[in-house]
Amino acid sequence: MLIVADENIPLLDSFFGDMGEIRRVSGRHMRPDDVRDADILLVRSVTRVNRELLEGSRVRFVGTATIGTDHVDLPWLEEQGIRFAAAPGCNANSVVEYVLSVLSLYAEKRGLTDWTALSVGIVGVGNVGGELAAKLERMGVTTRLCDPPRAELEGEQGPEFVSLQETMECDVVSLHTPLTRNTSHATFHMIGESELAGLTSDQLLISAGRGEVIDTEALKNRLTSANAPRVALDVWEREPKIDPELVDLAWLATPHIAGYSLEGKVQGTEMIYKALSHFLGLPVRKKAGQFLPEPALSKVSFTSAADEDQAIKTALRACYDPRQDDARLRLAMNGSAEERGEAFDRLRRDYPIRREFSSLKVQLKGTSKSLQDSFRAIGFKLKI
């Protein structure tokens, strides 16, 4: 059995090596000839999986190690009898931790000692948005939730949802919707001129879902006008050939890596491994945890002398500081559009190992209960 896989899916040999021959190819540049003789295709979001790629091949199973599926022509796969599996929620916690790290930086920029005083509007309350809302609420942060499809489906049985306009009145607005077109609640360019006009310099807009949810030209116009908000962008229109002018205008700019924790990546691989095992009638014998290496930093310690806000910032940034990714992306915005696109893909392909907060044990000696509760709510392991 031949398994054709995006070369950037981690632990391919560990999970799939005993199932068949593995052929690694570039996901961004995958062509029909690459998959013609494949039985299994494993991809990420950079590969368009459709008739043009698969017609005439012998592929009978497609797995994407991502939470999104807008890169896959699902109706065509179903017509052809090709089984499909995704990895919903695999990197949700990674994206949530990205947002928390950005919030910490933003609070510092605003001169706030208590970052939980910020109100956060969450647009799109699926795997990522739902987990973000739950974590923020445990931290005592005021949230507003906007998800029209869920609101229609769940009615009074679901959470309290508000309109997009109400959500965008919060101190911070974080976007986590899928990309949809031609539906009753389409998200393509959902954030356009009128929505951006209402944002002020006292607000932050975070986009870590799909780049096309924001109208790039409208955003550039807003960022060059009076009283402009700050924006933190991890996803972009026309990736990988993103707009360097928008990078310059963004307060924080990262190369679509919010979900790139090692745990998130490996969980994505594990989920499509399980789906393929079920498809082939094989037992599921492997778990992501058995392949995770020891983290480079495993423990930090704080005493009763520690300032609560400073202690949390220290632990957060010991695990992940978005400013490093911001610096790398800005340095890559030189040369032609083609060169910038190649540089953008390299940043993702060669992304350094980033571990989640749960990999870091926080030792607290004589600290307050409120600090202990804060660390637990964020997701750190405690030793008291």
C-alpha positions in Angstrom: 0.0 0.0 0.0 1.3 3.4 -1.0 0.7 6.4 1.4 1.4 9.8 -0.2 1.8 12.4 2.5 2.6 16.1 3.0 6.2 16.1 4.1 5.4 18.5 7.0 3.0 16.1 8.8 5.0 15.1 11.9 5.7 11.5 13.0 4.7 9.9 9.7 7.0 6.9 10.2 6.0 6.5 13.8 2.3 6.3 13.1 2.1 5.0 9.5 5.4 3.3 8.8 4.0 -0.2 9.4 1.0 0.3 7.2 2.7 0.7 3.9 5.3 2.6 1.9 5.3 6.4 2.6 6.1 8.9 -0.1 6.7 12.4 1.2 5.9 15.3 -1.1 5.5 19.1 -0.9 1.9 19.8 0.2 1.9 23.3 -1.4 3.1 21.9 -4.8 1.3 18.5 -4.8 0.3 17.5 -8.3 -1.8 14.7 -9.9 1.3 12.8 -10.9 2.3 12.6 -7.2 -0.8 10.8 -6.2 -1.6 8.8 -9.3 -0.6 5.4 -7.8 -1.4 6.2 -4.2 -3.9 4.3 -2.1 -3.9 6.8 0.8 -3.5 10.5 0.8 -2.6 12.5 3.9 -2.5 16.3 3.6 -2.6 19.6 5.5 -4.5 22.8 4.6 -2.1 23.9 1.9 -3.2 21.2 -0.5 -6.4 21.5 -2.6 -8.0 18.1 -2.7 -10.4 17.9 -5.5 -11.2 16.3 -8.9 -8.2 18.0 -10.5 -5.8 16.4 -8.0 -7.4 12.9 -7.6 -9.2 12.0 -10.8 -7.7 8.9 -12.3 -5.9 7.9 -9.1 -6.5 4.9 -7.0 -6.8 6.9 -3.7 -9.5 5.5 -1.5 -8.8 7.4 1.7 -8.0 11.1 2.3 -7.0 12.4 5.7 -6.2 16.0 6.6 -4.2 16.6 9.8 -6.1 19.9 10.3 -9.3 21.2 11.9 -10.4 23.0 8.7 -11.8 21.3 5.6 -12.4 24.2 3.2 -9.4 23.0 1.1 -11.2 19.7 0.4 -14.0 19.1 -2.1 -16.1 16.9 0.2 -19.1 16.4 -2.2 -16.7 15.1 -5.0 -15.0 12.7 -2.6 -18.3 11.4 -1.5 -19.5 10.9 -5.1 -16.3 8.9 -5.8 -16.7 6.8 -2.6 -13.4 8.1 -1.2 -13.4 8.0 2.6 -12.4 11.3 4.3 -11.2 12.2 7.8 -10.2 15.4 9.4 -8.7 16.3 12.8 -11.3 18.7 14.4 -10.0 20.2 17.5 -6.5 18.8 17.3 -4.8 22.1 17.7 -7.6 24.1 19.4 -5.6 24.4 22.6 -2.6 25.6 20.7 -4.6 28.4 19.1 -6.1 29.3 22.5 -2.7 29.6 24.0 -1.6 31.8 21.1 -4.5 34.1 21.8 -3.7 34.2 25.5 -0.1 35.1 24.8 -1.3 37.9 22.5 -3.7 39.2 25.2 -0.8 39.3 27.7 1.3 41.3 25.3 -1.6 43.6 24.6 -2.4 44.2 28.2 1.2 45.1 28.8 1.1 47.5 25.9 -2.0 49.1 27.4 -0.3 49.4 30.8 -2.8 47.1 32.4 -1.6 45.1 35.5 -4.7 42.9 35.4 -5.2 41.5 32.0 -8.4 39.7 33.0 -10.0 43.2 33.1 -10.2 43.1 29.3 -13.5 42.1 27.7 -13.1 39.6 24.8 -15.6 39.1 22.0 -15.3 35.7 20.3 -16.6 35.3 16.8 -17.0 31.7 15.9 -17.6 29.4 18.9 -16.6 26.0 17.6 -13.7 23.9 18.8 -11.3 26.8 19.1 -13.7 29.6 20.1 -15.5 27.4 22.5 -12.3 26.3 24.3 -11.1 29.9 24.4 -14.4 31.0 25.9 -14.2 28.3 28.5 -10.7 29.2 29.5 -11.3 32.9 29.6 -14.4 32.4 31.8 -12.4 30.3 34.2 -9.9 33.2 34.4 -12.8 35.6 35.2 -12.7 37.4 31.9 -15.9 38.9 30.5 -16.7 37.4 27.1 -19.3 37.9 24.4 -20.0 35.1 22.0 -21.1 35.4 18.4 -22.0 32.3 16.3 -25.2 32.8 14.2 -25.3 29.1 12.9 -25.1 27.8 16.5 -27.5 30.4 17.7 -30.1 29.2 15.1 -29.5 25.6 15.7 -29.4 25.6 19.5 -31.7 28.4 20.4 -32.3 28.8 24.1 -30.6 25.4 24.7 -27.2 26.9 23.8 -25.0 29.6 25.3 -26.0 33.2 25.2 -25.0 34.5 21.8 -25.0 38.2 20.7 -24.8 39.9 17.4 -21.5 40.6 15.6 -21.9 44.3 16.3 -22.2 43.7 20.0 -19.2 41.4 20.0 -17.1 44.0 18.2 -17.7 46.5 21.0 -15.3 44.5 23.3 -11.8 45.5 24.2 -10.5 42.5 22.2 -12.2 40.8 19.3 -10.9 37.3 18.4 -12.0 35.6 15.1 -12.3 31.8 15.0 -14.8 31.1 12.2 -14.4 28.6 9.4 -14.3 30.0 5.8 -17.7 29.7 4.1 -19.2 31.2 1.0 -22.7 31.2 -0.5 -24.4 30.3 2.8 -26.9 32.1 5.0 -24.1 33.1 7.3 -21.1 33.3 4.9 -17.9 34.3 6.6 -16.0 35.4 3.5 -15.1 39.1 4.0 -17.4 39.0 7.0 -15.2 41.7 8.6 -15.4 44.6 6.0 -15.5 48.3 5.9 -18.5 48.8 8.1 -17.4 46.4 10.8 -13.9 47.9 10.9 -15.2 51.4 11.0 -16.6 50.8 14.5 -13.2 49.7 16.0 -11.1 52.3 17.8 -7.5 52.7 18.9 -8.6 51.3 22.3 -9.3 47.9 20.7 -7.5 44.9 19.4 -8.6 42.6 16.6 -7.1 39.1 16.5 -7.5 36.9 13.4 -6.4 33.3 13.9 -9.0 31.4 11.9 -9.1 32.0 8.2 -7.5 35.0 6.4 -10.3 35.5 4.0 -12.7 36.4 6.8 -11.3 39.9 6.8 -11.4 42.1 3.7 -7.7 42.9 3.3 -8.2 46.2 1.4 -10.8 47.4 3.9 -8.4 46.6 6.7 -5.5 48.4 5.2 -7.7 51.5 4.7 -8.8 51.4 8.3 -5.3 51.0 9.6 -4.1 54.0 7.7 -7.0 56.2 9.0 -7.6 58.1 12.2 -8.2 56.3 15.6 -7.2 52.9 14.0 -7.3 49.7 16.1 -4.4 47.4 16.7 -4.5 44.1 14.8 -2.8 40.8 15.5 -2.9 38.7 12.3 -1.9 35.1 12.1 -3.9 34.3 8.9 -3.9 36.2 5.7 -5.6 36.4 2.3 -3.7 34.9 -0.6 -1.3 32.8 1.5 1.6 32.3 1.0 2.0 35.5 -1.1 0.7 37.7 1.6 0.5 41.5 1.5 3.7 43.1 2.9 2.0 46.4 3.3 -0.5 44.8 5.7 2.4 43.1 7.6 3.9 46.6 8.1 0.5 47.9 9.4 -0.2 45.1 11.8 0.7 45.5 15.4 1.6 41.8 15.5 2.1 39.6 12.5 2.7 35.8 12.5 2.9 33.3 9.6 -0.2 31.1 10.2 1.3 29.2 13.2 -1.2 29.8 16.0 -2.0 26.1 15.9 1.6 24.9 15.5 2.4 23.6 19.0 4.1 20.2 18.9 1.1 18.8 20.9 -1.4 20.2 18.3 0.5 18.8 15.3 1.0 15.4 16.8 -2.6 15.1 17.9 -3.6 15.9 14.3 -1.5 13.0 13.1 -2.9 10.7 15.7 -6.5 11.5 14.7 -6.0 10.7 11.1 -4.0 7.6 12.1 -7.0 6.4 14.1 -9.4 7.1 11.2 -7.2 5.2 8.8 -6.8 2.3 11.2 -10.6 2.1 11.4 -11.0 2.3 7.6 -8.5 -0.5 7.2 -9.9 -2.6 10.0 -6.6 -2.4 12.0 -6.3 -2.1 15.8 -5.4 1.4 17.2 -2.1 0.8 19.0 -0.4 4.2 19.0 -1.0 7.4 21.0 0.4 10.9 20.6 1.7 10.9 24.1 4.2 8.1 23.5 6.0 10.1 20.9 6.3 13.5 22.6 9.9 14.3 23.7 10.8 15.8 27.0 10.4 19.6 26.8 13.5 21.8 26.7 12.1 23.7 29.7 10.2 21.5 32.2 9.9 23.6 35.4 9.8 27.1 36.7 9.6 28.1 40.3 8.0 31.1 42.1 8.2 32.1 45.7 5.9 34.2 47.9 7.9 37.3 46.8 6.7 36.9 43.2 4.4 39.5 41.7 1.3 37.8 40.4 1.1 39.5 37.1 4.8 39.2 36.5 4.9 35.5 37.4 2.1 34.7 34.9 3.8 36.7 32.1 7.1 35.0 32.8 5.6 31.5 32.6 3.6 32.4 29.5 6.5 33.8 27.6 8.8 31.0 28.7 6.5 28.7 26.7 5.6 31.0 23.9 6.3 34.7 23.0 4.6 35.7 19.7 7.1 38.5 19.2 9.6 36.0 18.0 7.3 34.8 15.2 6.5 38.4 14.4 10.2 39.3 13.9 10.8 36.3 11.7 7.8 37.1 9.4 8.8 40.8 9.1 12.4 39.8 8.1 10.9 37.5 5.4 9.0 40.3 3.7 11.7 41.2 1.2 12.1 40.4 -2.5 9.5 39.5 -5.1 6.0 38.1 -4.4 7.3 34.7 -5.3 10.3 35.0 -2.9 8.1 36.2 -0.1 5.7 33.3 -0.7 8.6 30.8 -0.5 9.8 32.5 2.7 6.4 32.3 4.2 6.2 28.6 3.6 9.7 28.1 4.9 8.7 29.7 8.2 5.9 27.2 8.6 7.9 24.2 7.3 10.9 24.9 9.6 8.9 26.1 12.6 10.8 25.7 15.9 9.4 23.3 18.4 6.8 25.0 20.6 5.4 23.2 23.6 2.0 23.9 25.2 1.6 25.3 28.7 0.8 21.9 30.1 4.4 20.8 29.4 5.7 23.3 31.9 5.4 22.4 35.6 5.0 25.6 37.8 6.4 25.2 41.3 4.8 27.7 43.8 6.2 28.2 47.2 4.1 30.2 49.6 2.2 31.9 46.9 -1.4 33.2 47.0 -4.4 31.0 46.2 -5.4 33.5 43.5 -2.0 32.9 41.7 -2.5 29.2 42.0 -6.0 29.5 40.5 -4.8 31.7 37.7 -2.1 29.2 36.7 -4.5 26.3 36.8 -7.1 28.2 34.7 -4.5 29.0 32.0 -3.5 25.4 31.8 -0.2 25.0 33.6 0.6 22.0 35.8 1.2 23.0 39.4 3.5 21.7 42.1 2.8 23.4 45.4 
